[in-house]
Amino acid sequence: MPNAGQAAGQAAAAAKAAPAWARKSSLVLLIAVLALAVFGATTQTWMSVTVNPDQVGQAGAAQEALEVQGSKAATAVTALALVALAGGLAAAIAGRIARWIITAIIVLASAGIVAAAATVLADPLAAAQGPIAAATGVTGAQAQVAVTAFPTLAVVAGCLLALAALLIIPAGRYWKTRTKYDAPTAAGSTATAGPVDEIDSWDRLSRGDDPT
């Protein structure tokens, strides 16, 4: 049908005209890399803690500096990074409305990552109290805390992750349709006119059409 052919031609032209930043594969890969960067940062040492030996007794005096991983210093960051990663992958197959929801989820997750990592940077001793108590059995201990570069890396990656997620909305205009809910009417009529298999029949029944 002419209308169907025109619609297909316009969709193909729009896909070809997509700028580099709007390509689905590039944007999804960028979000995945940034989310994995945050996740990887949490597996590294965020703080090196030296506890005052007078507060933990002779046993504690012989202890070396306590290395605190990001997953223990800011427990929420690991989970939020996985949420952002799943959201980025889901955006590749989502429809227009779903992409808005996914974008909001990734932005909120990114904000949580930045807030949690920034809290560690702002007050590292408070963030280290949990690991200190688990290692020494002493709560509220005074200690010297040396912060590594990984919390800062998590903050930077979290900010970039939010910016990348915001690109999903304008970039989605260049992406090809992947779900039946986004398919144009002309394309749908073309599919109806062709041979119908069992899967197509179930899809049409779910839309209220009778393939018989």
C-alpha positions as CSV (number, residue, x, y, z in Angstrom):
1,M,0.0,0.0,0.0
2,P,1.3,3.5,-0.8
3,N,0.7,4.8,2.7
4,A,2.5,1.9,4.3
5,G,5.4,2.3,2.0
6,Q,5.7,6.0,2.7
7,A,5.6,5.4,6.4
8,A,8.3,2.8,6.2
9,G,10.4,5.1,4.0
10,Q,10.0,8.0,6.5
11,A,10.9,5.7,9.4
12,A,14.0,4.5,7.5
13,A,15.0,8.0,6.6
14,A,14.6,9.2,10.2
15,A,16.7,6.3,11.5
16,K,19.5,7.1,9.0
17,A,19.4,10.8,9.9
18,A,19.9,10.1,13.6
19,P,23.0,11.9,14.9
20,A,25.7,9.9,16.7
21,W,24.6,10.9,20.2
22,A,21.0,9.7,19.5
23,R,21.9,6.2,18.2
24,K,20.2,3.6,20.4
25,S,23.2,1.3,20.7
26,S,25.6,4.1,21.6
27,L,23.3,5.6,24.2
28,V,22.4,2.3,25.8
29,L,26.1,1.3,25.9
30,L,27.0,4.7,27.5
31,I,24.4,4.2,30.2
32,A,25.6,0.6,30.8
33,V,29.3,1.6,31.0
34,L,28.5,4.4,33.5
35,A,26.3,2.2,35.7
36,L,29.0,-0.5,35.7
37,A,31.6,2.1,36.5
38,V,29.6,3.1,39.6
39,F,29.1,-0.6,40.5
40,G,32.8,-1.3,40.0
41,A,33.8,1.6,42.2
42,T,31.8,0.2,45.1
43,T,34.0,-3.0,45.0
44,Q,37.1,-0.9,45.7
45,T,38.4,0.6,48.9
46,W,36.8,3.9,49.7
47,M,38.4,4.6,53.1
48,S,41.4,3.5,55.0
49,V,40.6,3.8,58.8
50,T,43.1,3.8,61.6
51,V,41.3,3.4,65.0
52,N,42.7,5.0,68.1
53,P,44.2,2.0,70.0
54,D,43.3,3.4,73.4
55,Q,39.6,2.9,72.6
56,V,39.8,-0.7,71.4
57,G,42.4,-2.1,73.8
58,Q,45.6,-4.0,73.2
59,A,44.0,-6.3,70.6
60,G,43.0,-3.4,68.6
61,A,46.4,-1.8,68.9
62,A,48.0,-4.5,66.9
63,Q,45.4,-4.2,64.1
64,E,46.4,-2.7,60.8
65,A,44.4,0.0,59.1
66,L,40.8,-1.1,58.3
67,E,40.0,-1.0,54.6
68,V,36.4,-0.1,53.9
69,Q,34.9,-0.9,50.5
70,G,32.3,1.3,48.9
71,S,29.6,-1.3,49.2
72,K,30.0,-1.1,53.0
73,A,30.5,2.7,53.2
74,A,27.5,3.5,51.0
75,T,25.4,0.4,50.8
76,A,22.7,2.0,48.6
77,V,25.1,2.8,45.8
78,T,25.5,-0.8,44.6
79,A,21.8,-1.4,44.4
80,L,21.1,1.9,42.6
81,A,23.9,1.2,40.1
82,L,22.1,-2.1,39.2
83,V,18.8,-0.3,38.9
84,A,20.3,2.2,36.5
85,L,21.9,-0.6,34.5
86,A,18.6,-2.5,34.2
87,G,16.9,0.7,33.2
88,G,19.4,1.5,30.4
89,L,18.9,-2.0,29.0
90,A,15.1,-1.8,29.2
91,A,15.1,1.6,27.4
92,A,16.4,-0.3,24.3
93,I,13.1,-2.1,23.9
94,A,10.7,0.3,25.6
95,G,7.9,2.3,23.9
96,R,7.6,6.1,24.1
97,I,5.7,6.3,27.4
98,A,7.9,3.6,29.0
99,R,11.0,5.6,28.0
100,W,9.8,8.6,30.0
101,I,9.3,6.3,33.1
102,I,12.7,4.6,32.6
103,T,14.4,8.0,32.3
104,A,12.9,9.2,35.5
105,I,14.0,6.0,37.3
106,I,17.6,6.3,36.1
107,V,17.7,9.9,37.0
108,L,16.4,9.2,40.5
109,A,18.9,6.3,40.9
110,S,21.7,8.6,39.7
111,A,20.7,11.2,42.2
112,G,20.7,8.6,45.0
113,I,24.2,7.5,43.9
114,V,25.5,11.0,44.0
115,A,23.9,11.8,47.3
116,A,25.2,8.6,49.0
117,A,28.8,9.0,47.7
118,A,28.8,12.7,48.6
119,T,27.7,11.9,52.1
120,V,30.8,9.7,52.5
121,L,33.0,12.5,51.2
122,A,31.4,15.0,53.5
123,D,31.7,12.9,56.7
124,P,33.9,9.9,56.2
125,L,34.2,9.1,59.9
126,A,30.4,8.8,60.2
127,A,30.3,6.5,57.1
128,A,33.0,4.3,58.6
129,Q,31.3,3.8,62.0
130,G,29.5,0.7,60.8
131,P,32.6,-1.1,59.6
132,I,34.6,0.0,62.6
133,A,31.9,-1.4,65.0
134,A,31.8,-4.7,63.0
135,A,35.6,-5.0,63.1
136,T,36.3,-3.9,66.7
137,G,33.0,-4.2,68.6
138,V,33.3,-0.5,69.6
139,T,30.7,2.0,68.6
140,G,31.4,5.7,68.3
141,A,35.2,5.2,68.1
142,Q,37.5,8.0,67.1
143,A,39.7,7.2,64.1
144,Q,41.7,8.7,61.3
145,V,40.1,8.2,58.0
146,A,41.9,8.5,54.6
147,V,39.5,8.7,51.7
148,T,40.5,7.3,48.3
149,A,39.4,8.6,44.9
150,F,36.6,6.1,44.3
151,P,33.9,8.0,46.1
152,T,34.7,11.0,43.9
153,L,34.6,8.7,40.8
154,A,31.1,7.5,41.9
155,V,29.9,11.1,42.2
156,V,31.2,12.0,38.7
157,A,29.9,8.8,37.1
158,G,26.5,9.3,38.8
159,C,26.2,12.9,37.4
160,L,27.2,11.7,33.9
161,L,24.7,8.8,34.2
162,A,21.8,11.3,34.9
163,L,22.8,13.4,31.9
164,A,23.0,10.3,29.7
165,A,19.5,9.2,30.9
166,L,18.1,12.6,30.0
167,L,19.2,12.0,26.4
168,I,16.9,9.1,26.1
169,I,13.8,11.3,25.5
170,P,15.1,13.4,22.6
171,A,17.1,10.4,21.2
172,G,13.9,8.2,21.2
173,R,12.5,10.3,18.3
174,Y,15.1,8.7,16.1
175,W,14.6,5.1,17.3
176,K,12.7,2.5,15.3
177,T,9.5,1.2,16.7
178,R,9.9,-2.0,18.6
179,T,6.5,-2.6,20.2
180,K,3.0,-3.0,18.7
181,Y,1.7,-0.1,20.8
182,D,4.1,2.3,19.0
183,A,3.6,0.9,15.5
184,P,1.9,3.3,13.1
185,T,-1.5,2.4,11.7
186,A,-0.3,2.0,8.2
187,A,2.4,-0.5,9.2
188,G,-0.2,-2.4,11.2
189,S,-2.5,-2.6,8.2
190,T,0.3,-4.0,6.1
191,A,1.0,-6.7,8.7
192,T,-2.7,-7.6,8.7
193,A,-2.8,-8.0,4.9
194,G,0.1,-10.5,4.9
195,P,0.0,-14.1,6.0
196,V,-1.0,-14.7,9.5
197,D,0.6,-17.3,11.7
198,E,-0.4,-18.5,15.2
199,I,1.6,-15.8,17.0
200,D,0.1,-13.0,14.8
201,S,-3.3,-14.4,15.5
202,W,-2.8,-14.3,19.3
203,D,-1.5,-10.7,19.0
204,R,-4.5,-9.6,16.9
205,L,-6.8,-11.3,19.4
206,S,-5.2,-9.4,22.2
207,R,-5.9,-6.2,20.4
208,G,-9.6,-7.2,19.9
209,D,-9.3,-8.2,16.2
210,D,-10.7,-11.5,14.9
211,P,-8.1,-13.0,12.5
212,T,-10.8,-15.5,11.2
